[in-house]
Amino acid sequence: MRLLLALIDWILERRRKRIERETIQYSADDPWVLQQIEEFERELKE
């Protein structure tokens, strides 16, 4: 049982780190993100 809990804990930790890395890649300073936001705002105005 303890081994199973340790395994689940390890998997969740790895997943959390991967999500953090992906979040950093798509920071608000990213030109692609800024472009998407601008397009979205234009669509809202129409």
PyMOL commands that set and color helices and strands:
alter all, ss='L'
color gray80, all
select helices_A, chain A and resi 2-25+31-45
alter helices_A, ss='H'
color red, helices_A
deselect
rebuild
show_as cartoon
